[in-house]
């Protein structure tokens, strides 16, 4: 019996996707639920599993093609065997060699799944990566090290390289995620009246609290105690005091959200993604830290779901992770505000008339001036600062 392989139903906010790389060739046997191909939407990478066991007798849509919900992309013969179907399988492989060759390398049998995934996302041939695992297997770290090499070692999968004389240039198409990020950032700047207010926060109280309880916290809750959890808690407290910061614009209306879905910007091999901590006001500090740790892990593995990247009422971005001292974050539509954290550095400050050294962080909050006045923007940022400098406020709801 012939079974069709279809693109899964995509969310309403996602109209189309791109096929990344087939994991199987036509004529090869497949097991039920085995991943056949990865598809990239403007939010996440999804896997398309085999609906039935059998032989992949026809690949209808080649790597790199754009597809829509429920589109048929391949066919599986549940009654056939790989040996019997192999001769007939050569015809469907109509994809150009320049496209299919990298995919074949990426699906090589001497690489771990996470390494294959990262190599596919980065558009490199995993066969070119030197493996350091048992038996020469390629590990995820090997791919990361390969990507970190100087640009002279250009990826074999680059679609086009232009070398005029001794000044090389490489032209690589934007991924669907990067295209979507660019589109949304331009949309944000063209539709929002963005203004940014700044402040600085003394991190010593939180750092002292963390140093005192981090070992017991990790032992009891199974997750490390970081700083982002405190900022999520502080942001929620500020949003409760100043609800307009948690609102959004819909035409000529202002929508006040009675819930607190906090987006946390996370770096991934595919680019920046913003998974959402739902109902953050109802979560404990440990639950928030667990959620953030889980997001970070699955972002690296490309395992975040579309629903986890959709929505949100406020966003926190931590450029300090990469050493940023100051920046003006861009609002994530349709939200109206975003908090930017930065690097913590020891600086001389005045306390009670004395010059002392304290670990200080600059905070930046960008907001949509169409609905948020400077008073609410400044006071909400001060509320975040006060909560971080005196964490007891979060317990006492002050």
Buried (B, 14 or more C-beta within 10 A) or exposed (E): EEBBBBBEEBBEEBEBBBBBBBBBBBBBBBEEEBBBBBBBBBBBBBBBBBBBBBBBBBBBBBBBBEBEBEBEBBBBBBEBEBEEBBEBBEEBBEBEEEBBBBBBBBBBEBBBEBBBBBBBBBBBBBBBBEBEBEEEBBBBBBBBEBBEEEEEEBBEBBBEEEEEEEEEEEEEEEBBBBEBBEEBBEEBEEBBEBBBBBBBBBBBBBBEBBEEEEEEBBEEBEBBBBBBBBBBBBBBBBBBEBBBBBBBBEEEEBBEBEEBBBBBBBBBBBEEBBBBBBEBBEBEBBBBBBBBBBBBEBBBBBBBEBBBBBBBBBBBBBBBBEEBEEBBBBBBBBBBBBBBBBBBBEBEEEEEEEEEEBBBBBBBBBBBBEBBEEEBBBBBBBBBBBBBBBBEBBEEEE
